[in-house]
Amino acid sequence: MIIKSITVLIFTFLSSLTLTYLARELAIKLDIGDVPNKRKIHKKFVPYLGGLGILISVILATGLSILLVPKITKFIPDRYYLLGLSCVFISLVGLVDDIKNINFRIKFVAQLLAAIVIAMGLPFDEVYIPIAGVVYLGNFTFPLVILWVIFITNAVNLLDGLDGLAGGVTIIALSAFTIVALFQQEALVGLMSLIIIFAVFGFMKYNYHPATVFMGDAGSLLLGFSISIISLEAGRIEGTNTLDILIPIFILIVPILDTILAFFRRLSKRMNPFLPDKEHIHHRLIASGLSHIRSVWFIYIISIIGAIFGVVASWLSDIGIVTIAIYFLITIIFFIRKLGYIELDKNLILIDSEKKLSKLEANNRFNSLDFSATIQSLLFIVIDTIFITIAFFLAFDNMLEVFAVNKIILFVSWSILFWAILIGINDLYQVEWDTSRVDEIITATKVILFGTIVMFIVDYTINIPFIYSEKEMLSYAAFLIIGLNLGRIVLISILKKYDLLEFRERPTLIFGTSENARNMVKKIKNVPELKFNIVGFVNGQDAGNEIDGIPVFSEDNMLDVLEKYNIKDVIIALKQSEIQKTMDLLALFDECNVSVKLSPDFYNLLSGFKTANIYGVSLIKFFKTNMRFWEWIAKKIIDIVISLLVLFVLSPIWIIIGIAIVIDSKGGVFYKQVRIGKNGRKFNLIKFRTMTEDAEKDTGPKWAKKNDPRITRVGRMLRKLKLDEAPQFINVLMGDMSIVGPRPERPYFVKKLSKQVQFYSRRMIIKPGITGWAQIKHKYDESIGDVKEKLRYDLYYIENMSLRLDIKILIQTVLIIFQNRNRHH
């Protein structure tokens, strides 16, 4: 039977190879293929119909398997024939779309009909969730199966964006499902998976980069639909109608994650979530500078990791599955954060010049994924893992006599997980080249001591099984402090000594050719420990010349210089009179993912900025963020929790206010106004209406003043009590605002004030807030003088952001409201 099965698979491969070639020739003759556009990676016409070759080869191989391996195929349930016909149907719909480009609604209806057939043929009563156990679905079974089939079908379809990507991920996923199916003694499911795998292998001969044929919707819909069916069958617990849901989720993590990220990313940008764009994982990888082939292999690796987790999960106990699920979740979070899908607020100074901004966007330099930094982070994770494991066995050396090996492995895994999370959220895996080893030791020690206190509390509450005494715990902490710090010092020293990864020489530009700039170069050359490799100066007047053997580049082609020399650092050493130009450059370089440092001559002008002394050379260093990762997470959680409490718990009060507003004056309850948020993004700020309807119809935008006649009676009371701001918690939930931050302003005033008030645009480097440091320290804006005064407070907040400062502002805001300070608007 094995030989006959191999014969079927060889036939599948050869037939797919031949049929794909014929389909490609037919597509070229009929001019059926992919036409390049702004969203596409390819720049030339590529024929479709590769999916037709896959479909026919699978049909032929299925027929051959019925003849050659009856021991397997004779047990085909009648419903499988219906499932097979559904696959053919959905593939033919895709074929029509490839040829005629049919409407999305028609395709969706076709998918829905086919999914209904699948839901009828694959009944599931229950879903198994580790720890929680079996969950009975009842009437939800049918719609959930339909939803799963449609989702996976489209997820694979959307993944088909690079040469060999969808095909390769399909092969990886189906290989994992084959192993799981055979483990579950589902030989028929395993055989069908292998047939599709070998059919895709034949197609991949022509689809791997550079592709000479695409599978088109005929292929991607077929593969997506087939995978959705096989995932349900392979995930079925043997002999039952219970689905082990984590197995297919692990194995299909790439298409699932890619679709979810793209969907919610579009929603966050107020886009139609079903319209195509360039927000998929492969777009991010390409935009980050990765080549076509490397982007594909990067996604392959993520898919392989998911497949391994899925296969292993089918053999583990519940607690083991939960453990690897947490590991897997952290890996995914790390991955999507590196790709820029998780946006932490960071100091990003906006460019006032629309011309420069458009030029920057045209260059499309998205550099969120730095592989040197990523590899370096992974090295620190590995070295910490080694020393955490050593410290564990040194402190709890009697475990081998008490616990079984599998229990010990589980305890070590939890220990590594606990410390890795704690170290990671304190940003200790993001070690920069100019870091102080003493600072690293102090910070790591603080984290370990905090973690030890947490373990004491947890052990006191639930009794950690491998801890028998406080002495063991203290020994564990001591071994961790010694081991982790020793490992970090050794690794940092090696990286520095041999110029590896982020500690290698960094191509650097000096902006300016003044005496200050030349002195800066001399200082750098006199300090060998500095990693600045001076590539050149930048100055329009001296462009084309050399200064001390260093070339001078023109400002006009600065972006090209950044790309050509892979510039990592820029040191700005302009004259003090050129402060506005300096601010524009800071914004430009930050958008290009370049580390920016400033000559200390500007320190008196840039109050609020932090300074750094790098090996004796003083520079103003612009930090990407002033809070650690855990603080950003906590800030986001606080935003969500407080917003939900204010909006829902106090909803009766808002209803009363709404009725009062309507009774008091003509107009709606709410007032929407366009404001400028983080990075200059526009959004609709929501407030209770406090002015008469169309209050600015005749005057245009203007600030409110004391005893403003436009303010209604109810409005005056709401402003006095600050209750007019309450609906802005909706903006917080939507992600446009935070509870604490600089107040958002209208576009008209932003444009006006940016010209009149120095550094005004710096207020927009983080999300605006409902309340803020400036709001509790100063009255509302009535003049340019007020704006300048409040800007000082906003800059202070931005440069000194911390969770502690946020809590302080929240407490003082509440006190102000209850003290009923009569600050007019």
N, C-alpha and C positions, 0 to 999 in steps of 0.2 A: 504493500500500500504506500510505503514511503517513496519508493521509486516512481510509482504512478503519480503521486502527488507532486513530486519534483518535476515530472514530465509536464504536468498541467501548468506549473509555474513558469517553466522555460518557454512553453508555448505562449503563455500570456505575455511574457517579455518580448519575444520575437514578433508576435502579432501586433503589439502596441508600437514597437519600433517601426514596423512596416506601415501600419495604418496611419501613424502620426505623420510620417513622411508624405504619404499620399494626401492626407488631409491638408497639410501645409501647401502642397502644390495646387490643390483645388482652391484654397483660400487666396493664393496669389493670383490665380487665373480669374477668379470672380471678384477680386479686389475687396476681400473681406478681412478686416484687420484693425489694428489699433492705430488711431490717428493721434499724434502727439498734441498735447495742450499744456497749459501752465501747471496743471496738477500732476501730469505724468512725468516719470523719470526719463523715459525714452525720448530720443530726439528724432527718430525716423520711424517710418511705417513698418509694423511687424504683423504678419498674418495671424489670424485666429484659427479656429477649428481643431486645435490640438486636443481639445476635450472630446471631439467626435471619435478620434482614434482610441482614446482611453475607454470610452463607452462601448464601442464595438468589440474591443479586445476583451473587456470584462464579460460581455454577453457570451462571446464565443468560448472563453475559458470556463464560464459557469456551465455551459452545455457540455463541454468536454469532461469536466469534473464529475458530472452526473453519470457519464458513461464509464470513466476510468476508476473512480473511487466510490462505488456504490455503498461501501461500508459506512461512509460518512454521509453521503447525500441521500441515502434512502430514508433517513430520519428527518428530512426537510418537512417542517410543519406547513400545512396549507397556507397559513398566513404569510409565510416567507415569500411565496410567489407574488402575493399582493404587494408586499413591501418592495420586491424587486421591480414590479411594474411601476410603482410610484417613483422609484429612482430613475427609471428610463423616462418617465413623463417629465420630471423636473429637469432632467438633462436636455430633453427636446425643447422645453420652454426656453432654457438658456441658449440653445442653438438658434432658435428663432430670434432671440434678442441679439445674438452676435451678428445675424444677417440683416435683420430689419430694425434693430434698436427699439424694442417695444417699450411702452409706458411702464413706469415702476409699479403703478397700481395693479396692472395686469399680472406682472410677475409676482407681486405679493399675494394676489388672490389665488394664483396657481400654487404657490408655496403653501398657502393656508389649506387648500383642498388636499394637497398631498400629505400635509402634516396631520390632518384629520384622519386620513387613512392609516397613518402610522400609529396615532393614538388609539385607534380601534384595534390594531393588530398587535400592539405592545402594551397590554394592560399592566398597570402597577397600582397596588393598593397602599403600599407603604414606602417610606424612605428611611434608610438607616443612617443615623447621625451618631458618631462616636460619643461616648459618655451619656448623651441624652437618650440613646437607644432608638427604638423603632417609633416612627411618627406616622400615624394613620392619616392618609390623604383624603379619603372619602370622595366627595364630589369635586375636589380640586385636582384629582388625578388627570382627568381628560384635558383641561386647559393647560396644566403644567407641562404635560408631554408635548402638546402643540407648541407651546412657547419655547421649550427647549429645542425642538426640531428646527423651528424657524430661526431662532437665535444662532444656533451652531451653523446652520446652512449659510446664513449671511455673514457670520464671523469669518468663515473660511473664504467666502467670496470676497470680502473686503481685504483679506490678507494677501490676496493675489496682486501685489503691487511691484514686486521685484522679480527678476529672472530666477526661477527655481525656488522661490520662497514658499508658495502655497504647496507645491509638490513635495518639497523636502520636509516641511512640517507635517504634511499628511503621512509620509512614510514613517516618520518618527512616532507620531501618535498611534497609527495603526499597528506598528511593531509592538508598542506597549500593550495595546488592546489584545493583540494576538497572544502575548505571554499570559495576560490576565485570563483570557478566555480558555486557554489550554489548562491553566491552573484550576479553573472552575470546571474543567472537563467539558467545555463547549467546543468540540472539535470543528463543528460546522461554522461557527462564528470565526474561529481561528483561520479556517481555510478561506473563507470569503475575504477576510482582512488581507491575507497573503496574496490573493488574486489581485486585489486592488493595488497593493503595494508594488507588485511586479509590473502591473499595467502602467503605473506612474513612473517606475524606473525606465521603462521604454520611452515614455514621453520626455523624461528629463534629459535624455541624450540630445534633444533639440531645444530644450528650454533653459538649460543651465547657461549662465552668463558667458558670452553674449547670446541671448536667445534668438533663434531663427523662427520660432513659432510660439504663440501664446495659447493657453488652454481655453481662454474665453469663458463666458458664463456657462457654456455647455459642460466644461470640465469642472470649474470651481463650484457650481451648484451641485453637480453630481457628487463630487468629493465631500462637500459640506453635508449634503443630505445623507450620504452613505455613512459618514463618520457619526452623525447624530444618531442613526439607527444602531450602529455597532457599539457606540458608547453606552447606550441603554441596555443592550443585550450583554455586553461584557461586564457592566456594573451590576447586573442582576445577581443577587445572592442565590447560589445554586439551589434549584428546585423550588424556588419561591417567587412571589410577585413583589419582592422587596428590592429596592434599588439602593446600592451603597454609593451615595451621591458624591462622596469625596474623590473616588477613583477617577471618574470621567473629568471632574473639575481639575484635578492635578494634571492629568495627561493632556488636556486641552487648554492649559493655562495661557498659552500664547494667543490663540485666536480669541479666547474669552477676554483676556486682559486688554488686548488691542482694541476690541470693539467697545468695551466699557469705557476705556480712557478716551477714545475718540468721541463717543457719544456725549459724555459729560463735559468734555472740553468744549464741544460745540455749544452745549447748553450754557456754559459759563460765559461764552462770548455772545450770547443772545442769538445764536445761529440755529437754523433748522437742523436738528440732530441727525436727520436722515440724508442730508445733502452731502456729497463728497467734498473732501478738502484735503489738506496736507498735514493732518494731525495724527496720522498713524505712526506706530513705532518705527517702521522702516523709513518714513519721511524724516523723523527726528534723527535717526542714525546717519542718514545721508547728509542732512543739514549740519550735523556736528563734525563733518569732515571725514567720515568713514567711507571707504570705497564701497562700490556696489557689492562685490563679492564678500568683503569683510562684514558688511551689514547683514547679509544673508546668513553668514556663518555665526555671527553673534546671536541672531534670533534662533538658529539651529541649536546652539548651546543652551539657551534658556529653555527651549522646547525639550531637549534631552534631559535637563535637570527635572523638569516637571514630569516627564515620562518615568524617570527613575523613582521619583517620590510616589507616583501613582501605582507603580508595580509593587514597590515595597509596602505601601499602605494596605495592599490586599492580603498581606501575610502577617501584619502586626496586630497586637492587641489594641484596645481602644486608647489606652494611655500613651502607647507608642505612636499611634496615628496622630493624636492631638499634639504630641511633642514635635513630630516632623512637620505638622501643619503650621505650627507657630514659627519654626525655622523657615519654612517655605514663605510664609507671609512676610517675615522680616526681609528675606532675600528679595521679594517682589517690591517691597517698599523702597529698599536700597536702590533697586534697578530703576524704578519709575522716578525716584527723586533725582538720580543722576541724569535721567533724560529730560528733566525739567518739568515733569507733569505736576509734581508737588512744588508749588511756588511759595517759598518762605519770603516774607517781606525782607527786602534788602535795600541798602542805601543806593539808590539809582537817581542820579541827578539828571533831570530832563534837559533836552536841548531846546533852546528857545527858537533857534533858526529852523524854519520849516524846510528850507533847502537842504540843510545838512541831514535832517532827519529822513527826508525822502531818499537821499543818496545812501544813507545807511541801510534803509529797508530794501533798497534795490540790490545791495550787495548780499543780503540774506545771510548774514553771518550768525548763525545760531550755534553756539559752542558750549552747550550745557554739559556735554559728555567729554570729560578730559580723561583719557585712558591712563596716562601716567599717574594722575591723582587717584584714579580708581584702583589701579594695581597696587599703588602704595598703601591705600586704605586696607585693601585685602591682606597685604603683608602684615600690617599691624594687627589685624584681626587674627591672622594665623599665629603670630608670635604670642599674642595674649592668650589664645586658646591653649597653646602648649603650656604656658606657665600657670594658667588657671587649673589645668588638669594635674600638673605636678604638685601644685599647692594643695589640691584636693586630696591626693593620695598621701601626701606627707602629713596632713592634719588629721585625716581619718584613716589611719593605717590599719585599723582593726576591722574594716568593712569586709575584707575578703573572707574573714572567718564567720561573718554573720549573714551576709546577703549573697544571693545567686548572682552570676555574672550579668545576666540581663538586667537585674535590678541596679547593679552598680553602673552599668552603661547608661541607664536612664537617669540616675542621680547625677552622674558627671555631665550628661547632656543638659539637664536643668541648670546646673551650676554655670556651665559655659553660657547658656542662654541668658541667665540673670545678669551676669557681669558684662556680657557683650552689649546687652541693651542699655545698661546703666552707663557704660563707657561711651557707647555710641551716641546717646541722646545728650551727652555733655561735649560732643564734637571732638572727642579725643582720638578719633580715627581720621580726622582732617588735619594732619600735621604739616605745617608750612615750612619752607626751607629756612626761613629766618626765625624759627621758633627758638625759644630759650629752653634748654634742657632742664634747667632748674624750675622754670614755670611748669613744664610738663610733669615733673616729679611731684610738685606741690599739688597741682590739680588732680593728678591720678590718685594721690594719697587721700585727698579730701573725698573723692568719689568712693574709694574703697572703704573708708571709715563710715561714710553715710550708708553704703550698702551693708556693712556689718551690723549697723544699728537696725536697719530694716530686717535683716535676718534674725536678730535677737527678738524683735517684736513678733515676727511671723512664727518663730519657734515657740515663743511663749503662748501664742494663740492656738496653733494647730499641731505643734510638735513635729518638726522636721525629722524624718526617720533616721538619718545618718548622723545626727548631732546628739551626743550624749551628755556633754558638759560645756559650761561657759569657757573652760580652759581650751577645749578643742576649737571653739569658735574664735577665740583670741589668737590661737596659733595659726588658724586658717587665715585670719586677717593679716598677721605678720608675714606669713609666707607669700601672700598675695602682694603686699606692699613691696617686699624685696624682689619677688619674681617679676611682677609687671613692670616696675620701674627699671630693673636691670635689663629686661628684654627691650624696653623702649630706648634706653640709653645706648645699648649695643647696636640696635637697628638704625637709630638716627646717626650714630657715629659712622657706621658702615656706609650709609647713604651719602653722608657728607664727604667722607674720605674719597670715595670712588665716583662721586658726581653722578649718582643714580637717580632715576625717576624725577621727582619734584626737587631734588637736591642737586641736579645737574645745572650747568651754566644756563642762564636764562637770557635769551636774546632781548636786548634792551634799547629803547630809543630815548634820547635826551631831547626834549622839546624846548627849543630856544638855543641861541648861540651867544648869549650874554656872558660877561665875565663870571657871573654866578654859575652858569651852566658849565663853563670850562673848569672852574674850580671843583665842581661836583665830580667831573670825570677824573680829575687828579686824585681826589679823595678815594674814589672807587678803586683806582689802579693801585693805590698804596695799601689797600686792605684786601689781601688775597682771599679771605674767607667770604667776601661778598660774591654772590653768584651772578652779578650783573655783567653780561657780555655786551659791551657797547657796540651796537651795529651802526649807529649813525646819529647825527643831529637832525632836527627838522626845523627849517626856517625858510620862508619864501624868498627873502632877500638874498641869502647866501647859497641858495640851491645850486647844486652842480660843483661846488667847491669842496675843499677838504680843510679840516681844522685839526691840527696835530695828527694828521694821517687818517682821520675819521671822516667819512663822506657826509655831506649835508644834503638831505632830501627836501623836496618841495612839499608844501602842505597840500597841494592839489591832488597828489597821488598817494596820500598818507595811508588810506585804506588798503591800497595795493601793496604798500611796503609792509604793513602789518601782516598781510597774508603771505607774501613772498618769503619773509624772514621768520615767520611764525613767532612774532613778537609776543613775549610773555609779560614784560614790565615796561612801563613808561614813566620817566621821571620828568616832571614839568618844572622848568626853571626859567620862567618868563619874568619880565619886569612887573613891579607892583601895579603899574598903570594899566596892565593888560589883564585885569582880574576877570572881566566878562568873558574874554577869550579863554581864560583858564577854566571857567565854569563850563563852557561849551565843550571843551576838550575832555573834561572829566566825564561828562555824560557820554560822549562819543566812545571813549575807550572802555567805559564800563559796559556799554552795549556790545562791544566786541570781545568781551570776556578777557580784558587786559587788566593786570594789576597796576594800579596807579599810585604813585608817590609824588609828593610835592616838596619843592625846596622850602626850607624853614623860613625863608624871607617872607612868606605869605602868612605865617602863623598869626601875626597880629591882625590880619584881615579876616582870617577864617576862624573866628572864635567859635568854640564848640567842637571843632575837629580834634581827634585824638592824634597824638604824636607817637612815633616809635623810634627807639635808638637801636639801630641795626649795626652791630659790631663797631660801635663808637661813632657812626655816621647818623646824624639826626635828620629824620625825614617825617613829613606829615603823611601818615598812612591811612588810606581810605578803606575802612573795614566793610566787608560785604554785609555783615549783620552784627548787631551789638548784643544780641541775645543768643543763648544756646538753643539747640534744637528742641530740647524738652520745654523750654520757656515759650517757644512759638506754639508748640502743641497745646500747652496749658492755656496760652492766650486765646487760641482758637476754641478750645473747649469752654472756657469762661464766656466767650462771645455767644456761643450757641446756647449754653445753659441759661444764662441771664436773659437772653432774648426770648427764649421759650417761656420762661417764668413771667416776664413782663407782659408778653403778648397774650398768653392764655390764662394765667392765674388772675390777672387784673382785667380780663376782658369785660366784665360788667361795668367797670369804670369807663372804659373806652366807648362802650355803647351809650352811656349817659352823656359823655362829652360830645359824641356824634349828634345826638338828639339836640343838645343845647346849641351846637353850632348851626344846625339847620333852622332852628327856631329863631335864633338871634339875627341872622342875616341871609340874604340870598346867595345861593351857590352850593357847591358840594361840600362834603365832610373833609375830604382829603385834598391836599394841594401838592402837585408834583412839579418839581423844578429840576432842570438839567444842572448837574454839578460836575466838577472835575475831580476824579479820584486818583488812585495810585497810577503812576506812570502816565498821567494825562488822559486816562480813559474816562469817557463820559458815562454818566448813569443818571437815572431819575431818582432824586431824593424825595422821600415821602414824608409829609408833615400834616398835622391837623391844620386846616385853614384858619388863619388868625387875622387875615385882612379881607377887605371887601373884594368882591369878584372883579377880576381884571384890574387889580390895583395899579399895575404898571403899564396899562394900555396906552396912556397919553404921555407919561413921563419917561418910559423906558426903564432899564435896570437902574436902581438907585438904592443906597443904604437906607435902612429905617433910622428914624431919629426919635428923640424923646418926645412923648406926646404926639406921635405920628397919627394924623387923622384917618389914615387908611386902616388902622388896626381896629377891629371890632371890640365890643364890650367883652364877649367871651374870649376873644383872642388875647386881649390884654391880660386877663386873668390866667390864661394858659401859659403865656410867655413869662408872667411873673413867677409861676410855679414850675416852669420848665416842662410842662406837660405837652406842649406843642411838638416836642421832639420825639415823643413816644413811638409813633409809627416808623421811625427810622430803624427800630429794631428789626423791621422787615428787611431793610437794606443790609443789615448785619447778617441775617440768615441767608440772604442771597449772595453774600460774599463781596458786596460793593464797599462795605465799611467794616470797621471794627468798633467796639464800644469806646476804646481809648485811642486817641490819635488827633492830629491836627484837623480842624474843621474844614469840610470841603467848601469850595467857593464856586460861584457861577463862572462860565467861560468868559463872559464879558469882563468881569473883574480880574480873572486870572491873567488875561491878555494885557490888561491895563496895568495891573500891579507888578507884573513881571518886568515891565519896562521902567517902572518908577521906584521899585523897592529891590535893592540888591539881595540876591539869594532867595527871592520869594519862591522860585520854582522848587527849592529843596523841600518845601512842605509836602510835595507830591511824591516823595521817594518811598513812602509807606502808605498803607490804607488810611483814609481819613477816619475820624471818629465822631461819635455822638458827643463825647466830652473829652477834655484834654488838659494838659498842663497850662496852656494859654487861657483856656476857658475859666479855670478856677483861680487864676492869678490876675486876670485883667477883664475889664468890661467888654461889651460887644463893640464891634467896629463902627465908628462914625466918621473917621477921617483917616488919611494916610498915616498920621502919627500913631493912631491906634494899631494900624496894620503892622507898622515897623516894630512897635513895642511887643505885640503878640508874636511876631516872627522870632524874636529873641527867645521867647519861651518855647516855641515850637522846635527851634534848632536845638535848644537844650534837651528837650525830650527825645528828639531823634538820636542825638549822640550819646544819650545816657539811658536808652531804653532798657527796661528790665521788668520782670514780672512784679517785683516789689514796688517799683514806681507806679505801675498800672493800678495795683491794689490801693496804693496811697491816693491816687487820683480819684478812684471810684469812691473811696470812703469820704474824701473831702467833697465830692460832688453831691453825695447823699446828704451830708451835713449842711451844705449850702441850700439845698432844696428845703430841708426841714427848718432851717433857720430863717427861710423866707427872705433872703437878701433881695432888696428891691433894685435889681440891676435892669435898667431899661434896655430894650432891644434896639 
